Amino acid sequence: MDRIIMHVDMDAFFASVEQLDHKEYRGKPLIVGGIGGRGVVSTCSYEARKFGVHSAMPTSKARKLCPQGIFIQGNYPRYAEVSQQIFDIFDHYSPLIEPLSIDEAFLDLTGMGRLMDDPLQYAMKLKQEIREKTGIVASVGIAPNKFIAKIASDLDKPDGLVVVAKDEVQDFLDPLPVRRIWGVGAKTAALLDSIHIRTVLDLRKLDYQRLRNMIGEKTAQHLYNLSRGLDERPVAPRGRAKSIGNEITFGEDIQTAEEALEVLLQLSVKVGWRLRKAGFKAKTIQLKLRTRDFTTYTRQKQLFEPSNFDNDIFTAIKELFQNLNITRNIRLLGVSTSGFGEMEAVSLFHDEKKDKLYQAIDGINSKFGKLGVTRGSLIK
């Protein structure tokens, strides 16, 4: 049975959600991400991309390229909410879904001929349902495997839909730049370019022994297979997360314990909210701290009882921070949790009053689209 793999990717997801929620952002260059001196662009609208702005670019560079842009930090609880709506839609289209990130996934359509007359029409129906229910535009690629499906979804953005049939694979791949192949980064691309290998066709015609001598057996085999459209990886639904955390890099180094604790409280609140939303309780709490000279410290503590309460997380983090005794020239702080247990596993020490308190807090934060409502006495 021939495989049919669909890759679905939301177009400029964070920026699209913001433009959906805020009329004043529509049609304008919008950049979402860290807005400080050391910030990084998470995503940007297509209006901003016309100026050369792209994801993972330093915000400082984005400001130079697009000084008229609108720069915002973003509303990540809101993005998670829309993402959940989209993945709920995916559940109606395939029994096998592999999330790649908050805004993209593989769907395995193999053997679903009775449920869809044509993969193209099926994809159009999916795109329409996502737009009608969430207001978000998706691009879709359909192909015999994951590698080609992902390339296809990216070729005609925004609002793209590209189908690559089994007998069209090589004609589809050959003209593409060699950088389109997974595993060909800047270094490998420069090496290949030095011997005039610039397209997938060029790579496919290159003598394998020469390729292996240049980049090694493992990478050579990988590129050999992909240049021929060979990718047998299954669509693999992922298990639950092994850790949940948040960290922040500062535009200017923190110089006091009070400033650091204020940030650690905010991070603890975000992590607590994410744990409760995921239905987890954490046994292990970890602090991450990086100084100006890029020395990184990690310290962790085991809780007596797994928890997803902000104050339990922050109390542990505060102790770890104070024991580390570093209060100056702090470049980065992070809070992460692991060792998860289900929320339903109620122990003898279960605090029902706290559960109700945090349910109320989460309700307020969800309603107003921000995190930060928590117990005011935690820092002191």
ZIBEL-V567745 format. One record per residue. N is the residue number from 1. PHI is phi in radians with two decimals (999 if undefined). PSI is psi as a letter, one per 40 degrees, with the letter a starting at -180 (none if undefined). Layout:
BEGIN
<<N/PHI/PSI> <N/PHI/PSI>>
END
This chain:
BEGIN
<<1/999/h> <2/-1.23/h> <3/-1.39/i> <4/-2.28/h> <5/-2.01/h> <6/-1.96/h> <7/-1.97/h> <8/-2.04/h> <9/-2.37/h> <10/-1.28/h> <11/-1.41/h> <12/0.79/f> <13/-0.96/d> <14/-1.03/d> <15/-1.14/d> <16/-1.13/d> <17/-1.12/d> <18/-1.11/d> <19/-1.21/d> <20/-1.17/d> <21/-1.47/d> <22/-2.24/h> <23/-1.02/d> <24/-1.20/e> <25/-1.58/e> <26/-1.19/h> <27/1.31/e> <28/-2.10/i> <29/-1.24/h> <30/-1.99/h> <31/-2.12/h> <32/-1.91/h> <33/2.70/a> <34/-1.21/h> <35/-1.79/e> <36/-1.43/a> <37/-1.10/d> <38/-1.87/e> <39/-1.22/i> <40/-2.28/i> <41/-1.24/h> <42/-1.40/d> <43/-2.79/i> <44/-2.59/i> <45/-1.24/i> <46/-1.17/d> <47/-1.11/d> <48/-1.32/d> <49/-1.15/d> <50/-1.10/d> <51/-1.63/e> <52/1.65/e> <53/-1.35/i> <54/-2.64/i> <55/-1.05/i> <56/1.29/e> <57/-1.36/i> <58/-1.01/h> <59/-1.03/d> <60/-1.03/d> <61/-1.23/d> <62/-1.06/d> <63/-1.15/d> <64/-1.23/d> <65/-1.25/d> <66/-2.39/g> <67/-1.10/d> <68/-1.50/e> <69/-1.20/i> <70/-1.72/h> <71/-1.86/h> <72/-2.38/i> <73/-1.36/d> <74/1.75/i> <75/-2.06/g> <76/-1.20/d> <77/-1.05/d> <78/-1.18/d> <79/-1.11/d> <80/-1.11/d> <81/-1.11/d> <82/-1.17/d> <83/-1.02/d> <84/-1.09/d> <85/-1.08/d> <86/-1.17/d> <87/-1.20/d> <88/-1.12/d> <89/-1.16/d> <90/-0.93/d> <91/-1.01/d> <92/-1.54/e> <93/-1.95/e> <94/-2.77/i> <95/-1.40/e> <96/-2.10/h> <97/-2.24/h> <98/-2.02/h> <99/-1.18/h> <100/-1.79/d> <101/-2.86/a> <102/-1.13/e> <103/-2.28/e> <104/-2.67/i> <105/-2.82/i> <106/-1.68/i> <107/-2.16/h> <108/-1.61/h> <109/-1.83/e> <110/-1.04/h> <111/1.35/e> <112/-1.80/f> <113/-1.02/d> <114/-1.29/d> <115/-1.68/e> <116/-2.48/h> <117/-1.26/d> <118/-2.68/h> <119/-0.98/d> <120/-1.11/d> <121/-1.15/d> <122/-1.11/d> <123/-1.18/d> <124/-1.08/d> <125/-1.11/d> <126/-1.10/d> <127/-1.03/d> <128/-1.14/d> <129/-1.15/d> <130/-1.07/d> <131/-1.17/d> <132/-1.18/d> <133/-1.57/d> <134/-2.17/e> <135/1.43/e> <136/-1.75/i> <137/-1.68/h> <138/-2.04/i> <139/-1.92/i> <140/-2.29/h> <141/-2.18/h> <142/-2.21/h> <143/-2.80/i> <144/-1.28/e> <145/-2.68/i> <146/-1.16/d> <147/-1.01/d> <148/-1.26/d> <149/-1.07/d> <150/-1.20/d> <151/-1.09/d> <152/-1.08/d> <153/-1.18/d> <154/-1.68/e> <155/-1.35/d> <156/-2.20/f> <157/-1.25/i> <158/-1.43/i> <159/1.04/f> <160/-1.52/i> <161/-2.68/h> <162/-2.20/h> <163/-2.00/h> <164/-2.04/h> <165/-1.32/i> <166/-0.99/d> <167/-1.47/e> <168/-1.88/e> <169/-0.99/d> <170/-1.20/d> <171/-1.11/d> <172/-1.24/d> <173/-1.37/d> <174/-0.91/d> <175/-1.37/e> <176/-1.27/i> <177/-1.05/i> <178/-1.07/d> <179/-1.14/e> <180/-1.21/e> <181/-1.40/h> <182/-0.97/h> <183/1.70/e> <184/-1.70/g> <185/-1.59/a> <186/-1.05/d> <187/-1.16/d> <188/-1.16/d> <189/-1.07/d> <190/-1.13/d> <191/-1.13/d> <192/-1.18/d> <193/-1.09/d> <194/-1.14/e> <195/-2.00/f> <196/1.18/f> <197/-1.74/h> <198/-2.13/d> <199/-2.10/i> <200/-1.09/d> <201/-1.07/d> <202/-1.01/d> <203/-1.16/d> <204/-1.12/d> <205/-1.49/e> <206/-1.21/h> <207/-1.04/h> <208/-1.09/d> <209/-1.09/d> <210/-1.16/d> <211/-1.08/d> <212/-1.13/d> <213/-1.14/d> <214/-1.37/d> <215/-2.18/e> <216/1.65/i> <217/-1.09/d> <218/-1.12/d> <219/-1.17/d> <220/-1.09/d> <221/-1.12/d> <222/-1.05/d> <223/-1.22/d> <224/-1.03/d> <225/-1.17/d> <226/-1.19/d> <227/-1.14/e> <228/-1.83/e> <229/1.28/f> <230/-1.69/h> <231/-2.75/h> <232/-1.70/e> <233/-1.10/h> <234/-1.38/i> <235/-1.30/h> <236/-2.08/h> <237/-0.98/h> <238/-1.53/i> <239/-1.31/a> <240/-1.26/i> <241/-1.05/i> <242/-1.56/e> <243/-2.67/i> <244/-2.34/h> <245/-2.81/i> <246/-2.51/i> <247/-2.52/i> <248/-2.52/h> <249/-1.79/h> <250/-1.59/i> <251/-1.14/d> <252/-2.25/h> <253/-1.01/i> <254/-1.34/i> <255/-2.13/e> <256/-2.40/i> <257/-1.14/d> <258/-1.10/d> <259/-1.07/d> <260/-1.09/d> <261/-1.16/d> <262/-1.08/d> <263/-1.17/d> <264/-1.11/d> <265/-1.14/d> <266/-1.05/d> <267/-1.14/d> <268/-1.09/d> <269/-1.11/d> <270/-1.10/d> <271/-1.17/d> <272/-1.04/d> <273/-1.09/d> <274/-1.15/d> <275/-1.10/d> <276/-1.14/d> <277/-1.14/d> <278/-1.42/e> <279/1.41/f> <280/-2.01/i> <281/-2.15/i> <282/-1.90/i> <283/-1.67/d> <284/-1.96/h> <285/-2.02/h> <286/-2.20/h> <287/-1.78/h> <288/-2.14/h> <289/-2.43/h> <290/-2.17/h> <291/-1.70/i> <292/-0.98/d> <293/-1.51/e> <294/1.24/e> <295/-1.25/h> <296/-1.99/h> <297/-2.03/h> <298/-2.24/h> <299/-2.37/i> <300/-2.37/i> <301/-2.45/h> <302/-1.60/h> <303/-1.34/i> <304/-1.11/d> <305/-2.39/h> <306/-0.93/i> <307/-2.59/i> <308/-2.24/f> <309/-1.53/h> <310/-0.94/d> <311/-1.20/d> <312/-1.16/d> <313/-1.12/d> <314/-1.18/d> <315/-1.03/d> <316/-1.18/d> <317/-1.13/d> <318/-1.07/d> <319/-1.11/d> <320/-1.10/d> <321/-1.13/d> <322/-1.16/d> <323/-1.21/d> <324/-1.22/d> <325/1.05/f> <326/-2.12/h> <327/-2.22/e> <328/-2.21/i> <329/0.98/f> <330/-1.58/h> <331/-1.62/d> <332/-2.49/i> <333/-2.31/i> <334/-2.55/i> <335/-2.23/h> <336/-2.42/i> <337/-2.35/i> <338/-2.72/a> <339/1.17/f> <340/-1.38/i> <341/-2.27/i> <342/-1.20/i> <343/-1.12/d> <344/-1.25/e> <345/-1.38/g> <346/-1.39/h> <347/-1.71/i> <348/-1.14/d> <349/-1.74/e> <350/-1.04/h> <351/-1.92/g> <352/-1.16/d> <353/-1.10/d> <354/-1.12/d> <355/-0.99/d> <356/-1.17/d> <357/-1.05/d> <358/-1.29/d> <359/-1.09/d> <360/-1.17/d> <361/-1.07/d> <362/-1.11/d> <363/-1.11/d> <364/-1.16/d> <365/-1.11/d> <366/-1.17/d> <367/-1.12/d> <368/-1.75/e> <369/1.29/e> <370/-2.40/i> <371/-1.89/i> <372/2.56/e> <373/-1.43/h> <374/-2.68/a> <375/-1.40/h> <376/-1.27/e> <377/-1.66/e> <378/-1.20/d> <379/-1.25/d> <380/-1.14/none>>
END
